[in-house]
Amino acid sequence: MMFPNIPALRYDVVVIGGGPAGMAAAIKAKELGLNVLLLDENDYLGGILPQCIHPGFGLHYYREELTGPEFASRLAKRLVELGVEYRTSARVLEIRNYSDLEKVVFFTSPSGAYQVWTKAIIYAAGARERHAFEIGIVGDRVAGIYTAGEAQTLMDIYGIMPGREVVIVGSGDVGLIMARRFALEGAKVKAVVELMPYPGGLARNVMILRDFNIPLYLSHKVVEVRGRGRVEKVKVVKVDENLNETGEEFWIEADTLVVSAGLVPAVKKLKKIGVEIDPATGGPVVNDRLETSIPGIFVAGNSLLINDLVDYVAEQGGLAAEGAKEFIENGGIESRKWIKVERGENVRLIVPHYLSGERDVYLYLRVTRPMENVELRIPEVDKRIRLPVVKPAEMLRIRLKAEEIRKAERLTVEVVKA
Amino acid sequence: MIYRFTCIVCPLGCAIEVEVENGKIKDVRGCTCPRGKEWAIQEVTNPKRVVMSVVPVEGGALPTVSVKTAEPVPKEKIPKLMKFLANLKLKAPVKIGDVVAEWEGIKIVATRGA
């Protein structure tokens, strides 16, 4: 034992993160007979689900429409039924990889610090939000600037209104959903400002703007905030087709700026130990067991890639747990050769990156730009799937059979005009 | 009067146009399935939404419970419903799925326990 003063625990698999990916992973691992410990830094399970109080979750996974807290509670209930060991308020400080079957997770918790020796790790720590500085918003450092998730935590966990007159940056799902929450609770949503020439969210969420008569400024960006102590006004600039600022600008008076500028997989602790990262997803490079470049470290959910449906997040958790089971039983994930998945025309990102050809897989991908009447093609295996519409906001998920995958040395996935 | 929507029934997202004359539906264009057509007509004649909010709760682990309407509510009633919800206060324990209040025959259901 390397740190004799820190109490040591021993498990087959440690799941880091108690959101939908982590809970689904821990449930599956337990069902597969593994000795599993789940750690989450919040004082409640569910990750961001408990604050996502709108319906629209679970249509694929549970075949009924649930709110976020309901989805989370179903997973939590199953977790408890199975007797999965979990600790909340448990913050992981560090992961160390000593050998393929010897990893250590250090965490602190109200009952002290621990070292957990484990054979496999499923990393499901979610994502972080991009903030105002990352998207180049300058000006006064004032109160009233929130990320969408912060505003959501305040409103829908703690019941606190963050502001009364709101400008929202970004028309992704989170931004639109917060626009609705603010409008429902009686705040005035003065604008949703979107850099791209099209809205970033799912169609059902774009409808929110019509429901509440909220102006949407496409091809615009917020560049500056002014105020004394509190946000008073924000400057909006029109951009051209290359996203460069034009001279056209105006100010909107508001007391609150909500930044919904996208999510980034929260994988700092993995990077630190040398896990290879795909710049396109911001998450780790993985094989079809969702194993990273470090053997025995698996990843699922928004730490793998940013998902738009929790259903797929939970699915990935289950897949990662199956991977961990195979890893522990066989002493590694074996493949005669790995078949590389390449991004072709109009594919911005795709996961997993390497396929074994020994099992069926789901490919998760996003396109770069919206298109109609297209075909998803994998020329190497002569696969074609007709798709009437593709949008960057809507992740595509396709099933490939092992025998299809095996036919080629590598697979190029492209989305082209049919 | 022509109403234009992006259909949300499925991921296809058809651009639907509903033509209304003297309060009557004259034509529905652009949808590619009967469910979409039905939805578009409903959107024009009687749009409904499931409404969600949070309600303060005393003595729970978190200071609020989240709630939703058990069924979709006509859109024009939503502001009045929100005022009703704003005045609700609950006491723990609240179980997920509990009907915590009723407003004009619409059940308000807890979606998070406390």
Interface residues (C-beta under 8 A of the other chain):
Chain A: D43 Y44 P50 I53 H54 P55 T67 P69 E70 S73 M155 D156 I157 Y158 G159 L184 E185 G186 A203 R204 V206 M207 D211 P388 V389 K391 E394
Chain B: F5 T6 C7 I8 P11 L12 G13 R49 V50 V51 M52 S53 V54 P56 A61 L62 P63 T64 S66 V67 K68 K75 I78 M82 A86 I96 T111 R112 G113
